[in-house]
């Protein structure tokens, strides 16, 4: 047990050092990794914020362009609707009537000619010709809206095939001075306008631009798909309006296709609003490359640090083992395995000071082999060494406490230091050792030891050689009294009793 305790007390500091080295390295790696992760997350947020700002600018610019053209075209519709109330229109020729009605009308290659329908939905005036062919729009949604709702204002229809081209129809009500329904003035913006507008933009193939009405009807979308155009998002229960409120953004799967995107909605200041989308894979492509590169570097550094730490910890363990063995060699008697004289002097000095502070007894046994010199001379040094080893074994078997110190004091003499043990208890230990030695050897001549016992409570002004001298005197008394016995020193007078 003493050997196990010695190994524990010697190796424990090095174990703690190696463990602290490993823990500190792991904590350092974790901390550094946490910093890198935080930096990469900040980089990711930065990439997302930059993409959101870019999409917001894109959506706003498209919405502004579309709203401006719708507003310009609406001014032409208002002018026509207002001029239809002029009384002189009924008396002038068709040519003059066209000049009056369409003088301020906007003309562009993507804008359809303005048409005027009467209260029955019949085409009466067409800006593109003086003699329009018969045509009826009484069943169209935009006609019914104006007929039934005097306050409809500008109405933008669903995308439809209008006059041979896919378009959105813009219309206004024509009312008399009393508010009665006189008809509808309508025009169109062809899809070619949106195609040309989108082509001017530098967009990736997977980027999307969606133009919607306020009722969430898709008016136009890039990439173009007729199956999607005209769809009302209210019919898609999985896509709710709160997913993308006015001027906000949304990350994830959209209502049209399963590709996860970052969507940004314009401010919705006009009759139409725009949603710009970019795939999340494209948004974070650069960040992912940087994150992979940084992650790879951090992983290599972490493995290097941890590997170096393990190597250093192993070397520390080896060094600790070597120093333990060196210390054991320096403090252990090579023959008996007990502590040597130098170690004993160190231990008794420490225990003496502790006993003085705590005011507890400190006991010492001085043990000497009887007739050892004669036996050594008769049977040789090798046989004498075996006797000393046997006595050391008996002492180790009898001294079991962790704080006890058994040592070879010199030659055939041994010392046993027993902290916090009274004289009577120390005497019992001495007797146990003596009886074990007596029953151990087959040779009666050398089968005994003599023991000197001393125990005292150190006080100021005393030093531990006093205890050694007392135990030595008790040992001499045991020798003089016939050997094979234990004698206790009576302190402080140092008189001897058997």
Secondary structure, 3 states (H helix, E strand, C coil): CHHHHHHHHHHHHHHHHHHHHHHHHHHHHHHHHHHHHHHHHHHHHHHHHHHHHHHHHHHHHHHHHHHHHHHHHHHHHHHHHHHCCCHHHHCCCHHHHHHHHHCCCCCCCCECCCEEEECCCEEEEECCECCCCCCECCCCHHHHHHHHCCCCCCEECCCEEECCEEEEEEEEEEECCCCCEEEEEEEEEEHHHHHHHHHCCCCCCCCEEEEEECCCEEEEEECCCCCCCCCEHHHCCCCCHHHHCCCCEEEEECCCCCCEEEEEECCCCCCEEEEEEEEHHHHCHHHHHHHHHHHHHHHHHHHHHHHHHHHHHHHHHHHHHHHHHHHHHHHECCCCCCECHHHHHHHHHHHHHHHHHHCCEEEEEEEEECCHHHHHHHHCHHHHHHHHHHHHHHHHHHCCCCCCEEEEEECCEEEEEEECCCHHHHHHHHHHHHHHHHHHCCCHHHCCEEEEEEEEECCCCCCCHHHHHHHHHHHHHHHHCCCCCEEEEECCCCEEEC
